[in-house]
Structure formats: C-alpha cells, structure tokens
C-alpha cells in the first residue's frame, strides 16, 4: 500500500425543500409578468391581490423585518381585473403532481367567492400548473365548483382537466398567454 490513504468518493445529496406555500412563487412571478405585459400592450388590466396581514412585531436591528404577523381575513382569489369590458377573477395554483389536481388545494372561501363572481356575470377560472410536467391549464371556475361540490373524487384527474379546460400556450412574452383561451371559452 502507498503512503497515502485511499479516498473513497462520497456523494453528498442535497435536497431542496420548498414550503407548500412557496412552491408557486415562480409561477406567480411569471403570471405577474404576463399581466404586466397585457397591461403594457393595452390588452387587459389584471392585478395581483395582496394577502391582507396585520403586523404585530417588527425587528429593527438590521433594517425593518416583520417577525410576527397574522392574516386579517381569509384570502379570496389571486387575480382580478377587466378584459373586453368583462370582469375577470382567477386563482393560480402550482402543483407537483402528475396525474391530478387535489381539491384540498382549494379553500372553501375561494369556491364561495368564485360562485359570487359567476352569479354577478363575471368570468372566473383557475390557472393550474403541473410543475413536474411543465404544463399549465385554464379550467373554468364553473367546472371546478361543480366538481368541488359533488366531490366524485378528492382530486380532479388530469384527463378531466384536459377535456374540460384548455392548455395555456407558454411563450417568451407573455409567458402564459391565457387571453386567447378566455376568448375561446367565455367570449364567443
């Protein structure tokens, strides 16, 4: 044997853990860019609803940092706005699953809110991103509400989403061009 001990190769495995609440942040950021593009081009006006929080404690030692806060009210949907003189309200969801969209991702107040939007003549839908598959679908709120209330299963199968929704074209700019699908599904 030589004078130097033999090194054994060890592979370190790094796992990136993403909190459930943050896994859609890239999707949300890209949707914000899409909405900004639509506004810049004068095609539509959509706004991201802020989550209402009440700040309890702030740490000022290294610049202001919120250390304790709570939600003031339950949130409704992520986005609202106007397109072709019609009010639109939609929710964006990003999941890692490959075969279905779990209904547990939809809080009851979102269903209630979207039912109200539809009753008032507005347009409501979900944009669902299957992150692992790199596919995004626009699914009408009416379909989701019906499925949610009847609950034939605890999740909406991908094949049902493909049949009852439309796949959103992914491009450079806008990233998720969903307005042609709004035209096709709601404005013809």
Phi and psi in degrees as GROMACS dihedral restraints (atoms count N, CA, C in turn):
[ dihedral_restraints ]
;  ai    aj    ak    al  type     phi  dphi    fc
    3     4     5     6     1   -78.0    20    10
    4     5     6     7     1   176.5    20    10
    6     7     8     9     1   -75.1    20    10
    7     8     9    10     1   -18.5    20    10
    9    10    11    12     1  -104.7    20    10
   10    11    12    13     1   135.4    20    10
   12    13    14    15     1   -67.5    20    10
   13    14    15    16     1   146.2    20    10
   15    16    17    18     1   -75.1    20    10
   16    17    18    19     1   132.6    20    10
   18    19    20    21     1   -87.0    20    10
   19    20    21    22     1   135.8    20    10
   21    22    23    24     1  -100.0    20    10
   22    23    24    25     1   135.3    20    10
   24    25    26    27     1   -73.4    20    10
   25    26    27    28     1   126.8    20    10
   27    28    29    30     1  -121.0    20    10
   28    29    30    31     1   134.1    20    10
   30    31    32    33     1  -100.6    20    10
   31    32    33    34     1   127.0    20    10
   33    34    35    36     1   -92.0    20    10
   34    35    36    37     1   131.6    20    10
   36    37    38    39     1  -100.3    20    10
   37    38    39    40     1   121.9    20    10
   39    40    41    42     1  -109.4    20    10
   40    41    42    43     1   127.7    20    10
   42    43    44    45     1  -112.8    20    10
   43    44    45    46     1   126.3    20    10
   45    46    47    48     1   -90.9    20    10
   46    47    48    49     1   116.8    20    10
   48    49    50    51     1  -100.3    20    10
   49    50    51    52     1   128.7    20    10
   51    52    53    54     1  -117.9    20    10
   52    53    54    55     1   126.7    20    10
   54    55    56    57     1   -62.4    20    10
   55    56    57    58     1   146.7    20    10
   57    58    59    60     1   -55.5    20    10
   58    59    60    61     1   -36.3    20    10
   60    61    62    63     1   -72.0    20    10
   61    62    63    64     1   -17.4    20    10
   63    64    65    66     1  -105.7    20    10
   64    65    66    67     1    -6.2    20    10
   66    67    68    69     1   -67.2    20    10
   67    68    69    70     1   -19.5    20    10
   69    70    71    72     1   -96.6    20    10
   70    71    72    73     1     8.9    20    10
   72    73    74    75     1   -65.2    20    10
   73    74    75    76     1   -38.5    20    10
   75    76    77    78     1   -64.3    20    10
   76    77    78    79     1   -43.2    20    10
   78    79    80    81     1   -59.9    20    10
   79    80    81    82     1   -46.6    20    10
   81    82    83    84     1   -61.7    20    10
   82    83    84    85     1   -43.0    20    10
   84    85    86    87     1   -61.5    20    10
   85    86    87    88     1   -42.8    20    10
   87    88    89    90     1   -68.7    20    10
   88    89    90    91     1   -34.3    20    10
   90    91    92    93     1   -68.3    20    10
   91    92    93    94     1   -38.5    20    10
   93    94    95    96     1   -59.9    20    10
   94    95    96    97     1   -41.5    20    10
   96    97    98    99     1   -64.3    20    10
   97    98    99   100     1   -39.9    20    10
   99   100   101   102     1   -61.9    20    10
  100   101   102   103     1   -46.1    20    10
  102   103   104   105     1   -64.0    20    10
  103   104   105   106     1   -39.1    20    10
  105   106   107   108     1   -63.9    20    10
  106   107   108   109     1   -39.7    20    10
  108   109   110   111     1   -61.6    20    10
  109   110   111   112     1   -47.7    20    10
  111   112   113   114     1   -58.7    20    10
  112   113   114   115     1   -41.5    20    10
  114   115   116   117     1   -67.5    20    10
  115   116   117   118     1   -44.0    20    10
  117   118   119   120     1   -58.1    20    10
  118   119   120   121     1   -38.0    20    10
  120   121   122   123     1   -86.9    20    10
  121   122   123   124     1    -1.5    20    10
  123   124   125   126     1    72.5    20    10
  124   125   126   127     1    21.4    20    10
  126   127   128   129     1   -87.6    20    10
  127   128   129   130     1   -35.5    20    10
  129   130   131   132     1  -162.5    20    10
  130   131   132   133     1   165.9    20    10
  132   133   134   135     1  -130.5    20    10
  133   134   135   136     1   108.1    20    10
  135   136   137   138     1  -123.4    20    10
  136   137   138   139     1   144.3    20    10
  138   139   140   141     1  -126.1    20    10
  139   140   141   142     1   143.5    20    10
  141   142   143   144     1   -83.0    20    10
  142   143   144   145     1   124.3    20    10
  144   145   146   147     1   -74.5    20    10
  145   146   147   148     1   130.0    20    10
  147   148   149   150     1   -75.2    20    10
  148   149   150   151     1   150.7    20    10
  150   151   152   153     1   -82.4    20    10
  151   152   153   154     1   121.0    20    10
  153   154   155   156     1   -72.8    20    10
  154   155   156   157     1   117.4    20    10
  156   157   158   159     1  -124.7    20    10
  157   158   159   160     1   155.9    20    10
  159   160   161   162     1  -115.6    20    10
  160   161   162   163     1   117.6    20    10
  162   163   164   165     1   -79.3    20    10
  163   164   165   166     1   130.3    20    10
  165   166   167   168     1  -104.2    20    10
  166   167   168   169     1   -47.0    20    10
  168   169   170   171     1  -133.1    20    10
  169   170   171   172     1   142.4    20    10
  171   172   173   174     1  -130.2    20    10
  172   173   174   175     1   133.9    20    10
  174   175   176   177     1   -99.0    20    10
  175   176   177   178     1   120.6    20    10
  177   178   179   180     1  -104.0    20    10
  178   179   180   181     1    10.0    20    10
  180   181   182   183     1   -64.3    20    10
  181   182   183   184     1   -39.0    20    10
  183   184   185   186     1  -125.7    20    10
  184   185   186   187     1    49.7    20    10
  186   187   188   189     1    88.8    20    10
  187   188   189   190     1   155.3    20    10
  189   190   191   192     1   -63.7    20    10
  190   191   192   193     1   127.7    20    10
  192   193   194   195     1  -139.2    20    10
  193   194   195   196     1   123.6    20    10
  195   196   197   198     1   -70.8    20    10
  196   197   198   199     1   124.1    20    10
  198   199   200   201     1  -109.1    20    10
  199   200   201   202     1   -18.8    20    10
  201   202   203   204     1  -150.6    20    10
  202   203   204   205     1   131.9    20    10
  204   205   206   207     1  -157.7    20    10
  205   206   207   208     1   164.1    20    10
  207   208   209   210     1  -141.9    20    10
  208   209   210   211     1   158.6    20    10
  210   211   212   213     1   -74.4    20    10
  211   212   213   214     1   130.1    20    10
  213   214   215   216     1   -73.2    20    10
  214   215   216   217     1   -46.9    20    10
  216   217   218   219     1  -138.9    20    10
  217   218   219   220     1   163.6    20    10
  219   220   221   222     1   -72.0    20    10
  220   221   222   223     1   140.7    20    10
  222   223   224   225     1   -77.2    20    10
  223   224   225   226     1   157.3    20    10
  225   226   227   228     1   -99.6    20    10
  226   227   228   229     1  -100.6    20    10
  228   229   230   231     1  -115.6    20    10
  229   230   231   232     1   169.9    20    10
  231   232   233   234     1   -76.4    20    10
  232   233   234   235     1   -40.4    20    10
  234   235   236   237     1  -132.9    20    10
  235   236   237   238     1   148.9    20    10
  237   238   239   240     1  -147.9    20    10
  238   239   240   241     1   161.4    20    10
  240   241   242   243     1   170.7    20    10
  241   242   243   244     1  -162.0    20    10
  243   244   245   246     1  -131.7    20    10
  244   245   246   247     1   137.5    20    10
  246   247   248   249     1  -146.7    20    10
  247   248   249   250     1   128.1    20    10
  249   250   251   252     1    52.2    20    10
  250   251   252   253     1    43.6    20    10
  252   253   254   255     1    66.3    20    10
  253   254   255   256     1    10.9    20    10
  255   256   257   258     1  -110.4    20    10
  256   257   258   259     1   139.6    20    10
  258   259   260   261     1   -75.7    20    10
  259   260   261   262     1   134.6    20    10
  261   262   263   264     1  -129.8    20    10
  262   263   264   265     1   139.0    20    10
  264   265   266   267     1  -136.3    20    10
  265   266   267   268     1   128.9    20    10
  267   268   269   270     1  -146.9    20    10
  268   269   270   271     1   156.9    20    10
  270   271   272   273     1  -115.3    20    10
  271   272   273   274     1   138.9    20    10
  273   274   275   276     1  -110.8    20    10
  274   275   276   277     1   129.4    20    10
  276   277   278   279     1  -130.0    20    10
  277   278   279   280     1   137.6    20    10
  279   280   281   282     1  -123.2    20    10
  280   281   282   283     1   128.2    20    10
  282   283   284   285     1  -129.9    20    10
  283   284   285   286     1   160.1    20    10
  285   286   287   288     1   -94.6    20    10
  286   287   288   289     1   -15.2    20    10
  288   289   290   291     1   -60.1    20    10
  289   290   291   292     1   159.0    20    10
  291   292   293   294     1  -114.4    20    10
  292   293   294   295     1   -15.3    20    10
  294   295   296   297     1  -120.3    20    10
  295   296   297   298     1   -16.5    20    10
  297   298   299   300     1  -162.2    20    10
  298   299   300   301     1   165.2    20    10
  300   301   302   303     1  -111.2    20    10
  301   302   303   304     1   111.6    20    10
  303   304   305   306     1   -67.1    20    10
  304   305   306   307     1   131.1    20    10
  306   307   308   309     1   -65.3    20    10
  307   308   309   310     1   -21.3    20    10
  309   310   311   312     1   -63.6    20    10
  310   311   312   313     1   -14.4    20    10
  312   313   314   315     1   -78.5    20    10
  313   314   315   316     1    -5.7    20    10
  315   316   317   318     1  -114.3    20    10
  316   317   318   319     1   110.9    20    10
  318   319   320   321     1   -71.7    20    10
  319   320   321   322     1   150.8    20    10
  321   322   323   324     1   -55.9    20    10
  322   323   324   325     1   -34.0    20    10
  324   325   326   327     1   -66.7    20    10
  325   326   327   328     1   -25.2    20    10
  327   328   329   330     1   -71.0    20    10
  328   329   330   331     1   -39.6    20    10
  330   331   332   333     1   -63.2    20    10
  331   332   333   334     1   -47.4    20    10
  333   334   335   336     1   -59.1    20    10
  334   335   336   337     1   -44.6    20    10
  336   337   338   339     1   -63.3    20    10
  337   338   339   340     1   -47.5    20    10
  339   340   341   342     1   -66.9    20    10
  340   341   342   343     1   -33.2    20    10
  342   343   344   345     1   -60.2    20    10
  343   344   345   346     1   -43.1    20    10
  345   346   347   348     1   -63.1    20    10
  346   347   348   349     1   -41.0    20    10
  348   349   350   351     1   -59.1    20    10
  349   350   351   352     1   -47.2    20    10
  351   352   353   354     1   -66.0    20    10
  352   353   354   355     1   -39.6    20    10
  354   355   356   357     1   -63.3    20    10
  355   356   357   358     1   -28.6    20    10
  357   358   359   360     1   -90.1    20    10
  358   359   360   361     1     5.6    20    10
  360   361   362   363     1    88.6    20    10
  361   362   363   364     1     8.4    20    10
  363   364   365   366     1   -81.2    20    10
  364   365   366   367     1   173.3    20    10
  366   367   368   369     1  -106.5    20    10
  367   368   369   370     1   131.7    20    10
  369   370   371   372     1  -133.0    20    10
  370   371   372   373     1   143.1    20    10
  372   373   374   375     1  -159.8    20    10
  373   374   375   376     1   170.4    20    10
  375   376   377   378     1  -114.4    20    10
  376   377   378   379     1   139.2    20    10
  378   379   380   381     1  -105.1    20    10
  379   380   381   382     1   116.3    20    10
  381   382   383   384     1  -114.8    20    10
  382   383   384   385     1   121.7    20    10
  384   385   386   387     1  -104.8    20    10
  385   386   387   388     1   121.5    20    10
  387   388   389   390     1   -90.6    20    10
  388   389   390   391     1    93.0    20    10
  390   391   392   393     1   -58.4    20    10
  391   392   393   394     1   -42.8    20    10
  393   394   395   396     1   -64.9    20    10
  394   395   396   397     1   -33.5    20    10
  396   397   398   399     1   -90.4    20    10
  397   398   399   400     1   -10.7    20    10
  399   400   401   402     1    55.8    20    10
  400   401   402   403     1    48.1    20    10
  402   403   404   405     1  -130.8    20    10
  403   404   405   406     1   142.0    20    10
  405   406   407   408     1  -128.1    20    10
  406   407   408   409     1   136.3    20    10
  408   409   410   411     1  -125.1    20    10
  409   410   411   412     1   144.5    20    10
  411   412   413   414     1  -100.1    20    10
  412   413   414   415     1   121.5    20    10
  414   415   416   417     1  -123.6    20    10
  415   416   417   418     1   120.6    20    10
  417   418   419   420     1   -55.5    20    10
  418   419   420   421     1   140.0    20    10
  420   421   422   423     1   -60.1    20    10
  421   422   423   424     1   -35.2    20    10
  423   424   425   426     1   -58.7    20    10
  424   425   426   427     1   -40.6    20    10
  426   427   428   429     1   -66.6    20    10
  427   428   429   430     1   -46.1    20    10
  429   430   431   432     1   -63.7    20    10
  430   431   432   433     1   -44.0    20    10
  432   433   434   435     1   -59.7    20    10
  433   434   435   436     1   -46.5    20    10
  435   436   437   438     1   -60.7    20    10
  436   437   438   439     1   -46.5    20    10
  438   439   440   441     1   -63.7    20    10
  439   440   441   442     1   -43.7    20    10
  441   442   443   444     1   -60.8    20    10
  442   443   444   445     1   -43.1    20    10
  444   445   446   447     1   -75.6    20    10
  445   446   447   448     1   -35.1    20    10
  447   448   449   450     1   -82.4    20    10
  448   449   450   451     1   -27.9    20    10
  450   451   452   453     1    43.4    20    10
  451   452   453   454     1    58.8    20    10
  453   454   455   456     1   -67.0    20    10
  454   455   456   457     1   -20.3    20    10
  456   457   458   459     1  -149.1    20    10
  457   458   459   460     1   171.8    20    10
  459   460   461   462     1   -88.4    20    10
  460   461   462   463     1    -1.6    20    10
  462   463   464   465     1  -150.8    20    10
  463   464   465   466     1   155.8    20    10
  465   466   467   468     1   -91.2    20    10
  466   467   468   469     1   118.3    20    10
  468   469   470   471     1   -62.8    20    10
  469   470   471   472     1   146.9    20    10
  471   472   473   474     1   -55.9    20    10
  472   473   474   475     1   -39.5    20    10
  474   475   476   477     1   -62.2    20    10
  475   476   477   478     1   -35.2    20    10
  477   478   479   480     1   -69.5    20    10
  478   479   480   481     1   -37.9    20    10
  480   481   482   483     1   -64.7    20    10
  481   482   483   484     1   -42.0    20    10
  483   484   485   486     1   -62.5    20    10
  484   485   486   487     1   -36.7    20    10
  486   487   488   489     1   -78.0    20    10
  487   488   489   490     1   -36.6    20    10
  489   490   491   492     1  -103.5    20    10
  490   491   492   493     1    -8.0    20    10
  492   493   494   495     1  -122.1    20    10
  493   494   495   496     1  -165.9    20    10
  495   496   497   498     1  -136.2    20    10
  496   497   498   499     1   142.2    20    10
  498   499   500   501     1   -78.3    20    10
  499   500   501   502     1   133.9    20    10
  501   502   503   504     1   -84.0    20    10
  502   503   504   505     1   131.5    20    10
  504   505   506   507     1   -70.6    20    10
  505   506   507   508     1   131.1    20    10
  507   508   509   510     1  -103.5    20    10
  508   509   510   511     1   125.3    20    10
  510   511   512   513     1  -134.1    20    10
  511   512   513   514     1  -174.8    20    10
  513   514   515   516     1   -73.6    20    10
  514   515   516   517     1   -53.8    20    10
  516   517   518   519     1  -149.4    20    10
  517   518   519   520     1   117.7    20    10
  519   520   521   522     1   -73.7    20    10
  520   521   522   523     1   149.3    20    10
  522   523   524   525     1   -60.1    20    10
  523   524   525   526     1   -49.3    20    10
  525   526   527   528     1  -120.0    20    10
  526   527   528   529     1    96.9    20    10
  528   529   530   531     1   -85.0    20    10
  529   530   531   532     1    83.9    20    10
  531   532   533   534     1   -91.5    20    10
  532   533   534   535     1   -12.6    20    10
  534   535   536   537     1   -61.4    20    10
  535   536   537   538     1   -38.5    20    10
  537   538   539   540     1   -59.1    20    10
  538   539   540   541     1   -30.8    20    10
  540   541   542   543     1   -75.1    20    10
  541   542   543   544     1   -33.8    20    10
  543   544   545   546     1   -62.6    20    10
  544   545   546   547     1   -44.1    20    10
  546   547   548   549     1   -56.9    20    10
  547   548   549   550     1   -49.8    20    10
  549   550   551   552     1   -64.9    20    10
  550   551   552   553     1   -43.6    20    10
  552   553   554   555     1   -87.6    20    10
  553   554   555   556     1   -28.2    20    10
  555   556   557   558     1  -123.7    20    10
  556   557   558   559     1   -19.1    20    10
  558   559   560   561     1  -116.6    20    10
  559   560   561   562     1     9.5    20    10
